[in-house]
Amino acid sequence: MASSITHSWDLPSLLIKPVQRLLKYPLLLAAIIEQTPDDHGDKENLKAAVEKMEEVIRGVSEGCRRIEIVKE
Protein backbone atom coordinates (compact mmCIF):
# COMPACT_ATOMS: atom_id res chain seq x y z
CA MET A 1 0.00 0.00 0.00
CA ALA A 2 2.79 2.43 0.87
CA SER A 3 4.51 1.81 -2.47
CA SER A 4 1.50 3.25 -4.30
CA ILE A 5 1.97 6.51 -2.38
CA THR A 6 5.75 6.88 -2.31
CA HIS A 7 8.88 5.13 -3.58
CA SER A 8 10.80 5.87 -0.38
CA TRP A 9 9.34 2.75 1.23
CA ASP A 10 10.55 0.20 -1.30
CA LEU A 11 12.67 -2.60 0.13
CA PRO A 12 16.07 -1.51 -1.23
CA SER A 13 15.56 1.98 0.23
CA LEU A 14 14.67 0.56 3.62
CA LEU A 15 17.61 -1.84 3.65
CA ILE A 16 20.25 0.74 2.74
CA LYS A 17 19.32 3.20 5.52
CA PRO A 18 21.08 1.33 8.37
CA VAL A 19 24.22 0.94 6.26
CA GLN A 20 24.26 4.66 5.48
CA ARG A 21 23.91 5.44 9.17
CA LEU A 22 26.79 3.12 10.05
CA LEU A 23 29.06 5.17 7.83
CA LYS A 24 28.12 8.38 9.65
CA TYR A 25 28.89 7.20 13.19
CA PRO A 26 32.70 7.35 12.93
CA LEU A 27 32.43 10.87 11.53
CA LEU A 28 30.16 11.96 14.35
CA LEU A 29 32.36 10.33 16.96
CA ALA A 30 35.45 11.96 15.44
CA ALA A 31 33.77 15.36 15.74
CA ILE A 32 32.94 14.64 19.38
CA ILE A 33 36.51 13.51 20.06
CA GLU A 34 37.84 16.70 18.51
CA GLN A 35 35.77 18.77 20.94
CA THR A 36 36.53 16.60 23.97
CA PRO A 37 39.36 17.80 26.21
CA ASP A 38 42.35 15.44 26.41
CA ASP A 39 41.95 15.03 30.16
CA HIS A 40 38.26 14.05 29.92
CA GLY A 41 37.55 10.57 31.28
CA ASP A 42 35.58 9.47 28.25
CA LYS A 43 38.11 10.44 25.58
CA GLU A 44 39.64 6.95 25.44
CA ASN A 45 36.18 5.35 25.34
CA LEU A 46 35.25 7.57 22.40
CA LYS A 47 38.41 6.52 20.57
CA ALA A 48 37.61 2.88 21.26
CA ALA A 49 34.08 3.43 19.94
CA VAL A 50 35.45 4.81 16.67
CA GLU A 51 37.71 1.77 16.30
CA LYS A 52 34.79 -0.62 16.93
CA MET A 53 32.57 1.22 14.45
CA GLU A 54 35.30 1.04 11.83
CA GLU A 55 35.56 -2.72 12.45
CA VAL A 56 31.82 -3.08 11.95
CA ILE A 57 31.96 -1.06 8.73
CA ARG A 58 34.83 -3.20 7.44
CA GLY A 59 32.77 -6.32 8.21
CA VAL A 60 29.73 -4.96 6.40
CA SER A 61 31.87 -3.93 3.42
CA GLU A 62 33.46 -7.37 3.29
CA GLY A 63 30.01 -8.99 3.41
CA CYS A 64 28.83 -6.78 0.55
CA ARG A 65 31.90 -7.69 -1.50
CA ARG A 66 31.25 -11.39 -0.92
CA ILE A 67 27.64 -11.02 -2.01
CA GLU A 68 28.74 -9.27 -5.21
CA ILE A 69 31.28 -12.02 -5.95
CA VAL A 70 28.62 -14.70 -5.45
CA LYS A 71 26.24 -12.83 -7.79
CA GLU A 72 28.89 -12.81 -10.52
Secondary structure in CASP SS format (residue, H / E / C, confidence):
PFRMAT SS
TARGET T0000
AUTHOR 0000-0000-0000
METHOD secondary structure of the structure
MODEL  1
M C 1.00
A H 1.00
S H 1.00
S H 1.00
I H 1.00
T C 1.00
H C 1.00
S C 1.00
W C 1.00
D C 1.00
L H 1.00
P H 1.00
S H 1.00
L H 1.00
L H 1.00
I H 1.00
K H 1.00
P H 1.00
V H 1.00
Q H 1.00
R H 1.00
L H 1.00
L H 1.00
K H 1.00
Y H 1.00
P H 1.00
L H 1.00
L H 1.00
L H 1.00
A H 1.00
A H 1.00
I H 1.00
I H 1.00
E H 1.00
Q H 1.00
T C 1.00
P C 1.00
D C 1.00
D C 1.00
H C 1.00
G C 1.00
D C 1.00
K H 1.00
E H 1.00
N H 1.00
L H 1.00
K H 1.00
A H 1.00
A H 1.00
V H 1.00
E H 1.00
K H 1.00
M H 1.00
E H 1.00
E H 1.00
V H 1.00
I H 1.00
R H 1.00
G H 1.00
V H 1.00
S H 1.00
E H 1.00
G H 1.00
C H 1.00
R H 1.00
R H 1.00
I H 1.00
E H 1.00
I H 1.00
V H 1.00
K H 1.00
E C 1.00
END
